[in-house]
Amino acid sequence: MTLIDLTAPAVRDNRLDVLPVAVIGAGPIGLAAAANLTERGIPFVVYEAGDAVADSIAQWAHIRLFSPWKHLVDPASRRLLEDAGWQHPANDGLPTGGELIGSYLHPLAALPQLAEHIHTGVEIVAVSRAGMDRTRTAGRAQTPFLLRLRDDDGTVTEVTARAVIDSSGTYRSPNSLASSGLDPLGLPEVADLVSHALPDVLGHDRIQFAGRHTVVVGAGHSAANTLLNLAQLADTEAGTTISWVIRNASAVRVTSSADDELAARASIGRRVDQLVADGRIEVVDRFEIIRLHRDDDRIALTGSRAGTVTTLTGDTVVNATGFRPDLDMLREIRLDLDEIVEAPRRLAPLIDPNIHNCGTVAPHGVTELRQPEPDFYLAGMKSYGRAPTFFLATGYEQVRSIVAHLDGDHAAASAVALTLPATGVGSSDQSSEASCCGTATEASWS
């Protein structure tokens, strides 16, 4: 029998030298990673679960962002686009999600340097190391990553990579309606009456809300944006009524002060406050949902309000309680995540929504994003875990730093810099169901 000396120095697996970097998610951050990898001549492959790039943004293409163009375009992506004749939109313009895709993300993904490396309709169902589960250590850093893929037709295959940047976002993983963090009791029987955040109230989804009583759950800008659209719908559709359920005494993250540099964001809170004052939106505060059940063709929400069990009934519910990262596919990856917000442990103190708002997050890069698993990185909104304080510009700086590190340019990797617009959005313990950046929210982006 041959004995293996596990204490001997690891020998580098030369397969790493020819393998690509795997980027998970073809949203703004995943495409920015691809642009940075292109500029540095590093082979890469981008895997997108949706049928097209920016699939999550396409779900809320009707929503207008409150961040202007000058904060929405990645520098490396801009250089590649401008070399191909692209013109940057007016800096102060506020695009819709659809305009962001059509004017920026689609042209970026169509560049020859990127297009042939982007695979859509491919879901990453698991990430590991080739021949190693998470318990094996010897030679781990020298062993290729193994990604298990599932195509649209259900075919499952495996590929290898030298490094992984997971920028798959959080939009597909909404937070629970229940304050416990668990799905409320009874959800399966009424799931058809519960909408994802940011429905197209005035367009595609209009029939679901016109002339009906909608209960919007959540205390952030995703909720506020839906409330504004519902109020506009009520102007033309008789019988349209609105209840706004929040678990705390007030929705402080929707309120911005006069020193908010993003005027469109500041106006959201003022407009919602006025609708509440005018009696057009009923606020149900300090309501913690416990159970859902069907009441004929309606949905009843039973919960605790100021210590008393009560029930609120509506025709449909919009879950605007925020998002959380899907970590199931990373079960065999060694992660060091903060136990509160589920962000990389070094990053968590910089983004804790109990302390920080969008404009007070410090620049950060590969140092803060480094994991016990060598060359594996969470980036973009997924790196923020459950914190809603994310700006696209933050994610762009993250992937710039990560790619510089993968290229061996450690000086550039560590030289992180970021200028964010000041915000009047407050910080408090109400943040668990808030989103303070972006459209209704940049926090919903990949």
ZATORZA-602563 format. One record per residue (C-alpha): residue number from 1; residue in three letters; x, y, z. Coordinates in steps of 0.2 Angstrom, whole numbers. Each point is the difference from the previous one (the first is absolute). Last residue first. Layout:
  seq  type     xx     yy     zz
  NUM   ALA      X      Y      Z
...
//
This chain:
  seq  type     xx     yy     zz
  446   SER   -137    206    -49
  445   TRP    -13     14      4
  444   SER    -13      1     13
  443   ALA     10     11     11
  442   GLU      0     14    -13
  441   THR    -17      3      7
  440   ALA    -16      8     -4
  439   THR     11      5    -11
  438   GLY     18      1      8
  437   CYS      3     -1     18
  436   CYS     -9      0     17
  435   SER     -8    -17      1
  434   ALA     -9     -4     16
  433   GLU     -7    -15      9
  432   SER     14     -3     12
  431   SER      4     18      1
  430   GLN    -12      5     14
  429   ASP     15     -1     13
  428   SER      5     17     -6
  427   SER     10     10    -13
  426   GLY     -7     15     -8
  425   VAL     -2      4    -18
  424   GLY      7     18     -4
  423   THR     12     -7    -12
  422   ALA     17      6     -7
  421   PRO      4     -6    -17
  420   LEU     14    -13     -1
  419   THR     18      3     -4
  418   LEU     11    -16      0
  417   ALA     18     -5      1
  416   VAL      9    -16      2
  415   ALA     19     -1     -2
  414   SER      2    -18      7
  413   ALA     -3     -9    -17
  412   ALA     10     13     -9
  411   ALA     15     -4     11
  410   HIS     -3    -18     -1
  409   ASP      1     -2    -19
  408   GLY      1    -19      0
  407   ASP    -13     -1    -13
  406   LEU    -12     -8     12
  405   HIS      3     15     11
  404   ALA     -4     12    -13
  403   VAL    -16    -10     -4
  402   ILE     -6      1     18
  401   SER      4     19      1
  400   ARG    -10      4    -16
  399   VAL    -14    -12      6
  398   GLN     -2     10     17
  397   GLU      1     17     -8
  396   TYR    -14     -5    -12
  395   GLY    -10     -6     15
  394   THR      1     16      9
  393   ALA     -5     10    -15
  392   LEU    -16    -11     -1
  391   PHE     -5      7     17
  390   PHE     -5    -12     14
  389   THR     -6      5     17
  388   PRO    -14    -14      1
  387   ALA     10    -12     12
  386   ARG     -6    -18     -1
  385   GLY     16     -7     -7
  384   TYR     10     15     -7
  383   SER     11    -11    -10
  382   LYS    -16     -6    -10
  381   MET     -3     18     -5
  380   GLY     16      1    -10
  379   ALA     14    -13      4
  378   LEU      3    -16      9
  377   TYR     17     -6     -3
  376   PHE      9    -17     -2
  375   ASP     19      1     -4
  374   PRO      5     -9     16
  373   GLU    -14     -7     10
  372   PRO      2      8     17
  371   GLN     -8     15     -8
  370   ARG      7     17     -5
  369   LEU    -13     13     -3
  368   GLU      7     13     12
  367   THR     18     -1     -7
  366   VAL     -7     -2    -18
  365   GLY     -9     17      0
  364   HIS     -7     13     11
  363   PRO     -4     19      0
  362   ALA    -10      5     15
  361   VAL    -19     -1      1
  360   THR     -7     17      6
  359   GLY    -10      5    -15
  358   CYS    -11    -15      0
  357   ASN     -4      0     19
  356   HIS     10     -7     14
  355   ILE     -2     -4     18
  354   ASN    -14    -12      2
  353   PRO      2     -3    -19
  352   ASP     16     -9      3
  351   ILE     10      4    -15
  350   LEU     18      3      6
  349   PRO     -2    -11     15
  348   ALA     -5    -15    -12
  347   LEU     15      2    -12
  346   ARG     13    -10     10
  345   ARG    -13    -14      4
  344   PRO     -5     -2    -18
  343   ALA    -19      4      1
  342   GLU    -13    -11      8
  341   VAL     -8     15      9
  340   ILE      0     -6     18
  339   GLU     12    -15      1
  338   ASP     13      8    -11
  337   LEU      6    -12    -13
  336   ASP     16    -10     -2
  335   LEU     -3    -12    -14
  334   ARG      8    -16     -4
  333   ILE     -8     -6    -16
  332   GLU     -9    -17      0
  331   ARG    -17      8      5
  330   LEU      1     13    -13
  329   MET    -15     -4    -10
  328   ASP    -11      2     16
  327   LEU      7     18      3
  326   ASP    -15      9     -8
  325   PRO      3     18      6
  324   ARG    -14     10      8
  323   PHE    -13     12     -6
  322   GLY    -11     14      5
  321   THR    -17      1      9
  320   ALA    -10      5    -16
  319   ASN    -12    -15      0
  318   VAL    -15      7     -9
  317   VAL    -17     -7      6
  316   THR    -16     -3     -9
  315   ASP    -19      2      3
  314   GLY      2      6     18
  313   THR     -4     -5     18
  312   LEU      8      6     16
  311   THR     -1    -11     15
  310   THR      4      4     18
  309   VAL     10     -8     15
  308   THR      4     13     13
  307   GLY     17      4      7
  306   ALA      3     16     -9
  305   ARG     -6     -8    -16
  304   SER      2    -19     -1
  303   GLY     -5     -8    -16
  302   THR    -13     -8    -11
  301   LEU      1      4    -19
  300   ALA    -16     -5    -10
  299   ILE      1     -2    -18
  298   ARG    -16      1    -12
  297   ASP     -9    -12    -11
  296   ASP    -10     -8     14
  295   ASP     11      5     15
  294   ARG     16     -9     -3
  293   HIS     13     -1     14
  292   LEU     16      9      5
  291   ARG      8     -2     17
  290   ILE     12      9     12
  289   ILE      2     17     -7
  288   GLU      7     14     11
  287   PHE     -9     16      0
  286   ARG      8     15      9
  285   ASP     -8     11    -13
  284   VAL    -15     -1    -11
  283   VAL      0     15    -11
  282   GLU    -15      3    -11
  281   ILE      5      9    -16
  280   ARG    -12     13     -8
  279   GLY     -3      8     17
  278   ASP      7     17     -6
  277   ALA     14     -1     13
  276   VAL      5    -17     -6
  275   LEU      0      6    -18
  274   GLN     11     15      6
  273   ASP     12    -12      9
  272   VAL      2    -10    -16
  271   ARG      4     15    -10
  270   ARG     13      7     12
  269   GLY      8    -17      1
  268   ILE      2     -2    -19
  267   SER      6     18     -2
  266   ALA     16     -3      9
  265   ARG      4    -14    -12
  264   ALA     -3     10    -15
  263   ALA     11     14      7
  262   LEU     15    -11      2
  261   GLU     12     12     10
  260   ASP    -10     -3     16
  259   ASP      3     16     10
  258   ALA    -18      4      2
  257   SER     -4    -15     10
  256   SER     -5    -17     -6
  255   THR    -15    -11      6
  254   VAL     -2    -17     -7
  253   ARG     13     -7     12
  252   VAL    -11      6     15
  251   ALA    -15    -11     -3
  250   SER     -8      3     17
  249   ALA     -6     -9     15
  248   ASN      7    -17     -5
  247   ARG     -6    -15     -9
  246   ILE     -7      9    -15
  245   VAL    -16     -3     -9
  244   TRP     -6     12    -13
  243   SER    -19     -1     -5
  242   ILE     -6      5    -17
  241   THR    -17      2     -9
  240   THR     -5     -1    -18
  239   GLY    -19      1     -1
  238   ALA     -1     11    -15
  237   GLU     15     -1    -12
  236   THR      6     16     -7
  235   ASP      8      9     15
  234   ALA      2    -16      9
  233   LEU     13     -5    -12
  232   GLN     10     15      5
  231   ALA     -1     -5     18
  230   LEU      5    -18     -5
  229   ASN     15      7     -9
  228   LEU      5     11     16
  227   LEU     -2    -15     11
  226   THR     11    -11    -11
  225   ASN     14     12      1
  224   ALA     -2      1     19
  223   ALA      1    -18      2
  222   SER     16     -2    -10
  221   HIS      6     16      9
  220   GLY      0     -8     17
  219   ALA    -13     -5     13
  218   GLY     -7    -16     -6
  217   VAL    -17     -8     -2
  216   VAL    -12      7    -13
  215   VAL    -18     -5      2
  214   THR    -11      2    -16
  213   HIS    -18      3      0
  212   ARG     -8     -2    -17
  211   GLY     -7     11    -14
  210   ALA     16     -2    -11
  209   PHE     13    -11      9
  208   GLN      2    -16     -9
  207   ILE     -7      7    -16
  206   ARG     15     13     -1
  205   ASP     14    -13      0
  204   HIS      7      4    -17
  203   GLY     -2     18      2
  202   LEU     -4     12     14
  201   VAL      3    -12     14
  200   ASP     16     -8     -8
  199   PRO      4     -9     16
  198   LEU     15      6     10
  197   ALA      2    -13     14
  196   HIS     -7    -18     -4
  195   SER    -19     -2      1
  194   VAL    -10    -10     12
  193   LEU    -17     -6     -5
  192   ASP      5    -16     -9
  191   ALA     10     -5     16
  190   VAL    -16     -1     10
  189   GLU      0    -18      4
  188   PRO     19     -1      1
  187   LEU      2     14     12
  186   GLY    -11     -8     14
  185   LEU     13      3     14
  184   PRO     11     15     -4
  183   ASP     16     -4     -9
  182   LEU     14      1     13
  181   GLY     10     17      4
  180   SER    -10      1     16
  179   SER     -7     16     -6
  178   ALA    -11     -9    -12
  177   LEU     -1      6    -18
  176   SER     16     -9     -4
  175   ASN     15      8     -9
  174   PRO      1     -2    -19
  173   SER     12    -12     -8
  172   ARG      0      2    -19
  171   TYR      5     18      2
  170   THR     16     -4     10
  169   GLY     14      3    -12
  168   SER      9    -13    -10
  167   SER     17      9      1
  166   ASP     10    -16      5
  165   ILE     18      3     -6
  164   VAL      8    -17     -2
  163   ALA     18     -4     -3
  162   ARG     10    -13    -10
  161   ALA    -15     -8     -7
  160   THR     -7    -17     -4
  159   VAL    -16     -6     -9
  158   GLU    -14    -12      5
  157   THR    -16     -5     -9
  156   VAL    -19     -1      4
  155   THR    -13      0    -15
  154   GLY    -16      7      6
  153   ASP     -5      8    -16
  152   ASP      4     17      6
  151   ASP     17     -6      4
  150   ARG      6     -5     17
  149   LEU     18      3      5
  148   ARG     12     -8     14
  147   LEU     15     10      3
  146   LEU     16     -8      5
  145   PHE     15     11      6
  144   PRO     17     -5     -5
  143   THR     12     -7     13
  142   GLN     16     10      5
  141   ALA     -9      9     15
  140   ARG     -6    -17      6
  139   GLY     17     -9      0
  138   ALA     -3     -8     17
  137   THR    -16      7      8
  136   ARG    -15    -12     -2
  135   THR    -16      4     10
  134   ARG     -8     11    -13
  133   ASP     -2    -14    -13
  132   MET     14     -4    -11
  131   GLY      1     -9    -17
  130   ALA      0     16    -10
  129   ARG     -4     14     12
  128   SER    -18      5      3
  127   VAL    -14     11     -7
  126   ALA    -18     -6     -2
  125   VAL    -16      4    -10
  124   ILE      7     13    -12
  123   GLU    -14      3    -12
  122   VAL      3      2    -18
  121   GLY    -13      8    -11
  120   THR     13     13     -6
  119   HIS     18     -4     -4
  118   ILE     11     15     -2
  117   HIS     18     -3     -6
  116   GLU     -4      3    -19
  115   ALA     -8     17      4
  114   LEU     14      7     11
  113   GLN     14      5    -12
  112   PRO    -12      1    -15
  111   LEU    -10     14      9
  110   ALA    -18     -6      1
  109   ALA      0     -1     19
  108   LEU      5     19      1
  107   PRO    -14      5    -12
  106   HIS    -13    -10     10
  105   LEU      6      8     16
  104   TYR      1     18     -5
  103   SER    -15      8    -10
  102   GLY    -12    -15      0
  101   ILE      3     -7     17
  100   LEU      1     17      9
   99   GLU    -15      6    -10
   98   GLY    -10    -15      6
   97   GLY      5      3     18
   96   THR     -6     18     -3
   95   PRO     13     13     -3
   94   LEU      3     16     11
   93   GLY     10     12    -10
   92   ASP     13     11      9
   91   ASN     15     -7    -10
   90   ALA     -7      1    -17
   89   PRO      2    -17     -8
   88   HIS     17     -6     -4
   87   GLN      3     -2    -18
   86   TRP      5    -17     -8
   85   GLY     13      0    -14
   84   ALA      8    -17      3
   83   ASP     15      8     10
   82   GLU    -14      9      9
   81   LEU     -7    -17      5
   80   LEU     16     -7      6
   79   ARG      4     15     10
   78   ARG    -17      1      8
   77   SER      1    -18      5
   76   ALA     16      3      9
   75   PRO     -8     16      9
   74   ASP    -16     -9      5
   73   VAL    -15     10     -4
   72   LEU    -14      4     12
   71   HIS      6     15     11
   70   LYS      1     13    -14
   69   TRP    -16     -7     -7
   68   PRO    -11      7     14
   67   SER     -5    -10     15
   66   PHE    -19      1      4
   65   LEU     -4    -14    -12
   64   ARG    -16      0    -10
   63   ILE    -10    -16      2
   62   HIS     -8     -8    -16
   61   ALA     15    -12     -2
   60   TRP     -4     -9     16
   59   GLN      1    -18     -5
   58   ALA     13      5    -14
   57   ILE     12      5     14
   56   SER      0    -18      6
   55   ASP      4     -6    -17
   54   ALA     15     12     -3
   53   VAL      7    -11    -14
   52   ALA    -13    -11     -9
   51   ASP     -9    -17      3
   50   GLY      3      1     19
   49   ALA     12    -11      9
   48   GLU     16     10     -6
   47   TYR     17     -8     -1
   46   VAL     15     10     -5
   45   VAL     16     -8     -6
   44   PHE     17      7      2
   43   PRO     18      1     -7
   42   ILE     11     14      7
   41   GLY      6     13    -12
   40   ARG      0     14     12
   39   GLU    -13     11     -9
   38   THR    -11    -15     -3
   37   LEU      1     -5     19
   36   ASN     -6     18      4
   35   ALA    -14     -1    -13
   34   ALA     -5    -17      7
   33   ALA     -1      6     18
   32   ALA    -11     15     -6
   31   LEU    -11    -13     -9
   30   GLY     -2     -9     16
   29   ILE     -3     16     10
   28   PRO    -13      7    -12
   27   GLY    -10    -17     -2
   26   ALA      8    -15     -8
   25   GLY      0    -11     15
   24   ILE     14    -13      5
   23   VAL     17      5     -6
   22   ALA     12    -15     -3
   21   VAL     18      4     -2
   20   PRO      7    -10    -14
   19   LEU     12    -15      0
   18   VAL     17     -1     -8
   17   ASP     11      4     15
   16   LEU    -11     -9     12
   15   ARG      3    -17     -9
   14   ASN     18      1      5
   13   ASP     -5     -6     17
   12   ARG     12      8     12
   11   VAL      9    -13     11
   10   ALA     -4      2     18
    9   PRO     15     -1     13
    8   ALA      1    -16      9
    7   THR    -10     -2     16
    6   LEU    -13    -12     -7
    5   ASP     14    -13     -3
    4   ILE    -10    -13    -10
    3   LEU      3    -18      5
    2   THR      2    -14    -14
    1   MET     -7    -17      5
//
